[in-house]
Amino acid sequence: MSAAEVVEQVSLQMITQVCDVTAGCMRAMEEAKAGNIQEARELLKKAEKGYGKCHEIHSELISRMASGETIEFHLLLVHAEDQMMNAEVIKIMAEQIVDLNERLAKLE
């Protein structure tokens, strides 16, 4: 497999994982809004695991680069990293929104 193909494959793996993370976080916020806090927390746990997998894939690529392997620039990798950063922000916000909805439910 060529270097470009490796980067493309890794990028697609990252994008697949990170899309699942984002979708899970969005669903967690909807569940929390509906009052289903326990379900929201389960979705956040699943999203955290998915984000961890994405981070492992990304770290492997960085390790290969650090060990001297040439990693070609690929727009797909830039997109994957951008989506990864967005998912992290969404995950953090989702955790806060679930917490806030839990507090609101206790006040009602």
C-alpha positions, 0 to 999 in steps of 0.5 A, a space after each residue: 500500500 502506498 503512503 498516500 493510500 495509508 493516509 487515505 485509509 487512516 483518514 477515512 477510519 477517523 472520519 467514520 469514528 468521529 461521525 459516530 461520536 458527533 451523532 451520539 452526542 447530538 442524540 444525547 442532547 436530544 435525550 437529555 432535553 426529553 428528560 431521559 438523562 440516563 439514556 443521555 449519559 449512556 450515549 455520552 459514554 459510547 461517544 467517549 469510547 468512539 472518540 478514544 478510538 479515533 484518537 488512537 488511530 490518529 496517534 498511530 499516524 503521528 507515531 509513524 511520522 515521529 519515527 521517520 516515516 514520511 506522511 504525505 499531505 492529504 486534504 482528507 486527513 486535514 478534513 478528518 482532523 478538523 472533524 475530530 476537533 469539532 467532535 471534541 467540542 460537541 462532546 464537551 458541550 453535550 456533557 454540559 447540556 446533559 448536566 444542565 438538563 439534569 439540574 433543571 429536571 431536579 428543579 421542576 
